[in-house]
Amino acid sequence: MSLEGRFDADEGLVRVGSDARQRYHDSRGYGYPLEGNEIALAPVEAAHLLYRGDLDSIVHAETGERLGFREFISREPGDDFGVRFLVYADLRSRGFYLSPAAEPWVPDPPGGEADFAVFPRGKGPRDGEIAYPLRVIGERTDVPAAELAEGVLAVVDEESEITYFEIDRRDPTGSSSGDAALPEDCEAGLLADRVVVWEPPLDLYERTFYGQPLEGREYDEPTLQCSLLEATYLAERGAIDLEAATVRERGREVEGERFDRRLTVYTELREHGVVPKTGYKFGADFRTYADVESVENLGHSELLVRVHPAAYVFEPRDLALDVRLAHGVRKTMVFALVGDESDGSEEIEWWSLERLTP
Protein backbone atom coordinates (compact mmCIF):
# COMPACT_ATOMS: atom_id res chain seq x y z
CA MET A 1 0.00 0.00 0.00
CA SER A 2 1.41 3.38 -1.05
CA LEU A 3 1.37 6.22 1.44
CA GLU A 4 0.53 9.87 1.04
CA GLY A 5 2.70 12.85 2.02
CA ARG A 6 1.83 16.39 3.03
CA PHE A 7 3.90 19.25 1.60
CA ASP A 8 4.46 22.39 3.66
CA ALA A 9 5.93 25.00 1.32
CA ASP A 10 6.96 27.30 4.19
CA GLU A 11 9.01 24.56 5.83
CA GLY A 12 10.11 23.11 2.52
CA LEU A 13 9.34 19.62 3.80
CA VAL A 14 7.06 16.69 3.02
CA ARG A 15 5.75 14.83 6.07
CA VAL A 16 4.72 11.19 5.80
CA GLY A 17 3.03 9.21 8.60
CA SER A 18 1.77 5.65 9.10
CA ASP A 19 4.75 3.23 8.94
CA ALA A 20 6.91 5.63 6.91
CA ARG A 21 9.87 5.41 9.28
CA GLN A 22 10.29 1.66 8.92
CA ARG A 23 9.40 1.64 5.25
CA TYR A 24 11.44 4.57 3.97
CA HIS A 25 13.96 5.76 6.54
CA ASP A 26 15.17 2.73 8.46
CA SER A 27 15.38 0.38 5.49
CA ARG A 28 16.24 2.79 2.63
CA GLY A 29 17.72 5.97 4.10
CA TYR A 30 15.06 8.50 3.08
CA GLY A 31 14.33 11.55 5.27
CA TYR A 32 14.75 11.88 9.02
CA PRO A 33 12.52 10.70 11.88
CA LEU A 34 9.91 12.86 13.59
CA GLU A 35 7.59 11.71 16.40
CA GLY A 36 6.39 8.14 16.31
CA ASN A 37 6.71 6.63 12.85
CA GLU A 38 6.43 9.93 10.98
CA ILE A 39 9.33 11.15 8.87
CA ALA A 40 10.22 14.39 7.10
CA LEU A 41 11.42 14.31 3.51
CA ALA A 42 13.24 16.92 1.46
CA PRO A 43 11.34 17.69 -1.77
CA VAL A 44 13.92 15.80 -3.83
CA GLU A 45 13.48 12.69 -1.68
CA ALA A 46 9.70 12.93 -1.87
CA ALA A 47 9.86 13.39 -5.65
CA HIS A 48 11.96 10.26 -5.97
CA LEU A 49 9.47 8.23 -3.94
CA LEU A 50 6.65 9.59 -6.11
CA TYR A 51 8.64 8.72 -9.22
CA ARG A 52 9.10 5.15 -8.03
CA GLY A 53 5.45 4.82 -7.03
CA ASP A 54 6.32 4.38 -3.34
CA LEU A 55 4.31 7.49 -2.49
CA ASP A 56 0.83 7.67 -3.92
CA SER A 57 0.59 11.46 -3.90
CA ILE A 58 1.53 14.60 -1.99
CA VAL A 59 -1.12 16.92 -0.60
CA HIS A 60 -0.27 20.61 -0.67
CA ALA A 61 -0.83 21.92 2.88
CA GLU A 62 -2.26 25.29 1.80
CA THR A 63 -4.43 24.38 -1.17
CA GLY A 64 -5.30 20.78 -0.36
CA GLU A 65 -4.38 19.86 -3.93
CA ARG A 66 -3.21 16.29 -4.48
CA LEU A 67 0.00 16.23 -6.48
CA GLY A 68 1.44 13.35 -8.43
CA PHE A 69 5.02 13.23 -9.68
CA ARG A 70 4.39 15.40 -12.74
CA GLU A 71 2.49 18.06 -10.82
CA PHE A 72 4.99 18.12 -7.97
CA ILE A 73 8.16 18.57 -10.02
CA SER A 74 6.51 21.11 -12.33
CA ARG A 75 6.29 23.46 -9.34
CA GLU A 76 10.12 23.37 -8.90
CA PRO A 77 9.98 22.95 -5.09
CA GLY A 78 13.35 24.48 -4.16
CA ASP A 79 16.32 26.13 -5.88
CA ASP A 80 17.78 24.19 -8.82
CA PHE A 81 15.37 21.36 -8.06
CA GLY A 82 15.47 19.93 -11.57
CA VAL A 83 19.20 19.28 -11.76
CA ARG A 84 19.37 18.09 -8.15
CA PHE A 85 16.59 15.57 -8.78
CA LEU A 86 18.38 14.16 -11.83
CA VAL A 87 21.58 13.59 -9.87
CA TYR A 88 19.72 12.22 -6.83
CA ALA A 89 17.84 9.72 -8.98
CA ASP A 90 20.99 8.74 -10.88
CA LEU A 91 22.97 7.94 -7.73
CA ARG A 92 20.02 6.06 -6.19
CA SER A 93 19.87 3.96 -9.34
CA ARG A 94 23.57 3.16 -8.86
CA GLY A 95 22.92 1.79 -5.39
CA PHE A 96 23.94 4.81 -3.28
CA TYR A 97 22.02 6.32 -0.39
CA LEU A 98 22.33 10.09 -0.16
CA SER A 99 20.77 12.85 1.92
CA PRO A 100 20.66 16.63 1.84
CA ALA A 101 23.94 17.93 3.26
CA ALA A 102 22.32 19.51 6.29
CA GLU A 103 21.06 18.74 9.74
CA PRO A 104 18.96 16.93 10.80
CA TRP A 105 19.35 14.62 7.78
CA VAL A 106 23.06 14.21 8.58
CA PRO A 107 24.35 14.56 12.16
CA ASP A 108 27.69 16.04 11.01
CA PRO A 109 27.05 17.49 7.54
CA PRO A 110 29.83 18.59 5.18
CA GLY A 111 30.27 22.33 4.88
CA GLY A 112 30.72 24.57 1.88
CA GLU A 113 28.39 24.47 -1.10
CA ALA A 114 27.55 20.76 -0.90
CA ASP A 115 23.98 19.78 -1.79
CA PHE A 116 24.14 16.14 -0.73
CA ALA A 117 26.08 13.82 1.51
CA VAL A 118 26.67 10.56 -0.38
CA PHE A 119 27.21 7.49 1.79
CA PRO A 120 29.34 4.43 1.03
CA ARG A 121 27.43 1.56 -0.53
CA GLY A 122 25.64 -0.34 2.21
CA LYS A 123 25.73 2.67 4.57
CA GLY A 124 23.10 5.24 5.48
CA PRO A 125 22.79 8.64 7.18
CA ARG A 126 23.02 7.22 10.71
CA ASP A 127 26.17 5.16 10.16
CA GLY A 128 28.48 8.13 10.70
CA GLU A 129 30.39 7.75 7.44
CA ILE A 130 30.23 9.92 4.32
CA ALA A 131 31.80 8.76 1.06
CA TYR A 132 31.91 12.29 -0.30
CA PRO A 133 30.09 15.63 -0.24
CA LEU A 134 28.37 16.35 -3.54
CA ARG A 135 27.59 19.67 -5.19
CA VAL A 136 25.18 19.81 -8.14
CA ILE A 137 25.13 22.52 -10.81
CA GLY A 138 23.86 23.02 -14.34
CA GLU A 139 26.32 23.49 -17.17
CA ARG A 140 25.65 27.25 -17.22
CA THR A 141 26.39 27.80 -13.52
CA ASP A 142 29.84 29.28 -12.98
CA VAL A 143 31.96 28.15 -10.03
CA PRO A 144 34.11 30.74 -8.21
CA ALA A 145 37.51 29.34 -7.27
CA ALA A 146 36.80 30.25 -3.64
CA GLU A 147 33.96 27.71 -3.64
CA LEU A 148 36.09 24.73 -4.62
CA ALA A 149 36.01 22.07 -1.92
CA GLU A 150 37.06 18.46 -1.54
CA GLY A 151 34.33 16.16 -2.78
CA VAL A 152 32.46 15.65 -6.03
CA LEU A 153 30.97 18.17 -8.44
CA ALA A 154 28.08 16.90 -10.58
CA VAL A 155 27.40 18.96 -13.72
CA VAL A 156 24.12 18.42 -15.55
CA ASP A 157 24.21 19.51 -19.18
CA GLU A 158 21.36 20.80 -21.31
CA GLU A 159 20.40 17.27 -22.39
CA SER A 160 20.34 16.05 -18.76
CA GLU A 161 23.56 14.07 -19.07
CA ILE A 162 25.57 14.08 -15.84
CA THR A 163 29.34 14.42 -15.54
CA TYR A 164 30.98 13.81 -12.16
CA PHE A 165 34.28 15.46 -11.21
CA GLU A 166 36.29 14.48 -8.16
CA ILE A 167 37.88 17.54 -6.57
CA ASP A 168 40.80 17.16 -4.20
CA ARG A 169 43.61 19.20 -2.74
CA ARG A 170 46.94 18.49 -4.36
CA ASP A 171 50.40 19.11 -2.94
CA PRO A 172 52.85 18.64 -5.83
CA THR A 173 56.14 17.26 -4.54
CA GLY A 174 59.00 15.40 -6.15
CA SER A 175 62.60 14.30 -5.85
CA SER A 176 64.18 16.17 -8.76
CA SER A 177 67.51 17.92 -8.23
CA GLY A 178 67.27 21.21 -6.37
CA ASP A 179 69.15 24.50 -6.30
CA ALA A 180 72.31 22.85 -4.92
CA ALA A 181 73.04 21.52 -8.42
CA LEU A 182 72.96 24.95 -10.10
CA PRO A 183 76.11 26.55 -11.55
CA GLU A 184 77.24 30.16 -10.92
CA ASP A 185 77.23 33.14 -13.28
CA CYS A 186 76.87 31.36 -16.60
CA GLU A 187 77.08 33.84 -19.45
CA ALA A 188 73.60 34.54 -20.84
CA GLY A 189 71.94 36.86 -23.33
CA LEU A 190 68.44 38.33 -23.09
CA LEU A 191 66.47 38.16 -26.35
CA ALA A 192 62.96 39.45 -27.08
CA ASP A 193 61.06 36.68 -25.31
CA ARG A 194 63.66 34.17 -24.11
CA VAL A 195 67.21 33.87 -22.80
CA VAL A 196 70.18 32.07 -24.31
CA VAL A 197 72.70 30.56 -21.89
CA TRP A 198 76.12 30.22 -23.51
CA GLU A 199 78.35 27.28 -22.62
CA PRO A 200 76.48 26.09 -19.54
CA PRO A 201 77.54 22.89 -17.77
CA LEU A 202 75.93 19.79 -19.23
CA ASP A 203 74.07 19.06 -16.00
CA LEU A 204 72.00 22.26 -16.26
CA TYR A 205 70.05 20.57 -19.04
CA GLU A 206 70.78 16.88 -18.68
CA ARG A 207 70.18 16.51 -14.94
CA THR A 208 68.15 19.54 -13.83
CA PHE A 209 66.25 19.94 -17.15
CA TYR A 210 66.47 23.69 -17.71
CA GLY A 211 65.91 25.02 -21.23
CA GLN A 212 66.26 23.30 -24.58
CA PRO A 213 69.52 22.86 -26.55
CA LEU A 214 69.88 25.33 -29.41
CA GLU A 215 71.58 22.55 -31.37
CA GLY A 216 68.61 20.19 -31.01
CA ARG A 217 69.18 16.59 -29.97
CA GLU A 218 72.69 16.37 -31.42
CA TYR A 219 75.02 18.29 -29.10
CA ASP A 220 78.25 17.92 -27.18
CA GLU A 221 78.13 21.10 -25.07
CA PRO A 222 74.63 22.53 -25.50
CA THR A 223 73.77 26.19 -25.80
CA LEU A 224 70.47 26.47 -23.95
CA GLN A 225 67.38 28.45 -24.84
CA CYS A 226 65.46 29.17 -21.64
CA SER A 227 62.01 30.60 -21.16
CA LEU A 228 61.74 33.89 -19.29
CA LEU A 229 60.33 31.97 -16.33
CA GLU A 230 63.30 29.62 -16.23
CA ALA A 231 65.73 32.48 -16.74
CA THR A 232 64.21 34.61 -13.98
CA TYR A 233 64.42 31.69 -11.58
CA LEU A 234 68.05 31.01 -12.55
CA ALA A 235 69.00 34.69 -12.33
CA GLU A 236 67.47 35.00 -8.85
CA ARG A 237 69.80 32.19 -7.72
CA GLY A 238 72.92 33.52 -9.40
CA ALA A 239 73.13 30.70 -11.93
CA ILE A 240 73.29 33.10 -14.90
CA ASP A 241 74.90 36.55 -15.14
CA LEU A 242 71.73 38.54 -15.88
CA GLU A 243 69.98 40.75 -13.35
CA ALA A 244 66.85 38.99 -12.13
CA ALA A 245 64.88 42.26 -12.11
CA THR A 246 65.74 42.85 -15.79
CA VAL A 247 64.55 39.40 -16.86
CA ARG A 248 61.44 39.65 -14.70
CA GLU A 249 60.53 43.00 -16.21
CA ARG A 250 60.91 41.55 -19.71
CA GLY A 251 58.55 38.76 -18.70
CA ARG A 252 55.96 41.30 -17.58
CA GLU A 253 56.32 43.15 -20.88
CA VAL A 254 55.73 39.93 -22.82
CA GLU A 255 52.98 38.33 -20.71
CA GLY A 256 51.52 41.12 -18.60
CA GLU A 257 50.28 40.36 -15.10
CA ARG A 258 50.17 36.59 -15.81
CA PHE A 259 53.95 36.41 -15.65
CA ASP A 260 54.22 37.03 -11.90
CA ARG A 261 51.53 34.45 -11.12
CA ARG A 262 53.19 31.85 -13.29
CA LEU A 263 56.60 32.65 -11.79
CA THR A 264 55.18 32.15 -8.30
CA VAL A 265 53.90 28.71 -9.29
CA TYR A 266 57.07 27.81 -11.21
CA THR A 267 59.19 28.72 -8.19
CA GLU A 268 57.12 26.70 -5.73
CA LEU A 269 57.18 23.65 -7.98
CA ARG A 270 60.97 23.81 -8.37
CA GLU A 271 61.45 24.32 -4.62
CA HIS A 272 59.35 21.22 -3.96
CA GLY A 273 61.41 18.99 -6.22
CA VAL A 274 59.10 19.15 -9.25
CA VAL A 275 60.32 20.18 -12.71
CA PRO A 276 57.82 22.35 -14.59
CA LYS A 277 58.08 22.65 -18.36
CA THR A 278 55.78 24.42 -20.78
CA GLY A 279 52.32 22.90 -21.13
CA TYR A 280 51.57 24.75 -24.36
CA LYS A 281 50.99 21.60 -26.43
CA PHE A 282 48.32 20.55 -23.93
CA GLY A 283 46.67 23.96 -23.55
CA ALA A 284 48.05 24.36 -20.03
CA ASP A 285 50.66 26.53 -18.33
CA PHE A 286 52.91 23.65 -17.30
CA ARG A 287 53.46 19.95 -17.55
CA THR A 288 55.42 18.59 -14.60
CA TYR A 289 57.94 15.87 -13.79
CA ALA A 290 58.25 14.77 -10.18
CA ASP A 291 61.37 12.58 -10.33
CA VAL A 292 63.89 13.74 -12.93
CA GLU A 293 67.23 11.91 -12.71
CA SER A 294 68.34 12.63 -16.26
CA VAL A 295 66.80 13.88 -19.48
CA GLU A 296 67.98 10.71 -21.18
CA ASN A 297 65.79 8.59 -18.90
CA LEU A 298 62.92 11.05 -18.66
CA GLY A 299 59.53 9.49 -18.06
CA HIS A 300 56.12 10.91 -18.91
CA SER A 301 54.97 14.06 -17.19
CA GLU A 302 52.34 13.45 -14.52
CA LEU A 303 50.40 16.69 -14.15
CA LEU A 304 49.04 19.46 -16.29
CA VAL A 305 48.95 22.72 -14.36
CA ARG A 306 46.82 25.71 -15.19
CA VAL A 307 47.51 28.91 -13.23
CA HIS A 308 44.71 31.27 -12.20
CA PRO A 309 44.24 34.12 -9.73
CA ALA A 310 42.54 33.17 -6.48
CA ALA A 311 39.46 35.15 -7.52
CA TYR A 312 39.05 33.23 -10.79
CA VAL A 313 35.60 31.99 -11.81
CA PHE A 314 35.41 28.64 -13.61
CA GLU A 315 32.95 27.85 -16.36
CA PRO A 316 31.84 24.19 -16.24
CA ARG A 317 32.49 23.78 -19.95
CA ASP A 318 36.13 24.83 -19.51
CA LEU A 319 36.50 22.42 -16.60
CA ALA A 320 35.21 19.61 -18.78
CA LEU A 321 37.63 20.51 -21.58
CA ASP A 322 40.64 20.65 -19.27
CA VAL A 323 39.86 17.43 -17.45
CA ARG A 324 39.03 15.55 -20.65
CA LEU A 325 42.27 16.66 -22.28
CA ALA A 326 44.38 15.70 -19.25
CA HIS A 327 42.70 12.30 -19.07
CA GLY A 328 43.27 11.75 -22.79
CA VAL A 329 47.03 12.17 -22.39
CA ARG A 330 47.16 10.16 -19.13
CA LYS A 331 47.76 13.10 -16.83
CA THR A 332 45.94 14.75 -13.95
CA MET A 333 44.61 18.30 -14.27
CA VAL A 334 45.72 20.61 -11.48
CA PHE A 335 44.71 24.21 -10.93
CA ALA A 336 47.12 26.52 -9.09
CA LEU A 337 45.23 29.45 -7.57
CA VAL A 338 47.56 32.30 -6.66
CA GLY A 339 46.67 34.90 -4.04
CA ASP A 340 46.67 38.62 -4.83
CA GLU A 341 50.04 40.21 -4.08
CA SER A 342 48.27 43.52 -3.39
CA ASP A 343 47.11 42.13 -0.04
CA GLY A 344 50.54 40.74 0.75
CA SER A 345 49.61 37.17 -0.08
CA GLU A 346 50.99 35.04 -2.88
CA GLU A 347 49.97 31.76 -1.34
CA ILE A 348 48.98 29.01 -3.74
CA GLU A 349 46.03 26.66 -3.42
CA TRP A 350 46.42 23.48 -5.44
CA TRP A 351 43.32 21.63 -6.63
CA SER A 352 43.13 18.53 -8.80
CA LEU A 353 40.07 17.58 -10.87
CA GLU A 354 39.45 14.17 -12.38
CA ARG A 355 36.50 12.45 -14.01
CA LEU A 356 34.65 10.10 -11.67
CA THR A 357 32.33 7.22 -12.40
CA PRO A 358 30.34 6.61 -9.20
Sequence and secondary structure as in RCSB ss.txt:
>XXXX:A:sequence
MSLEGRFDADEGLVRVGSDARQRYHDSRGYGYPLEGNEIALAPVEAAHLLYRGDLDSIVHAETGERLGFREFISR
EPGDDFGVRFLVYADLRSRGFYLSPAAEPWVPDPPGGEADFAVFPRGKGPRDGEIAYPLRVIGERTDVPAAELAE
GVLAVVDEESEITYFEIDRRDPTGSSSGDAALPEDCEAGLLADRVVVWEPPLDLYERTFYGQPLEGREYDEPTLQ
CSLLEATYLAERGAIDLEAATVRERGREVEGERFDRRLTVYTELREHGVVPKTGYKFGADFRTYADVESVENLGH
SELLVRVHPAAYVFEPRDLALDVRLAHGVRKTMVFALVGDESDGSEEIEWWSLERLTP
>XXXX:A:secstr
  EEEEEETTTTEEEE TTHIIIIIIHH  SEE STT EEE HHHHHHHHHHTSEEEEEETTT  EE HHHHHHT
  STTHHHHHHHHHHHHHTT  EEESSTTTSSS   TT  EEE  TT  TTSS  SEEEEEEETT  EEGGG  S
EEEEEE TTS EEEEEEEE         GGG  S B EEE SS EEE S  HHHHHTT  SEETTTT  SS  EE
E HHHHHHHHHTTSBSS HHHHHHHHHHHHTTHHHHHHHHHHHHHHTT EEEE GGGTSSEEEES  S STT   
  EEEEEEETT EE HHHHHHHHHHHHHTT EEEEEEE  GGGT   EEEEEEEEE  
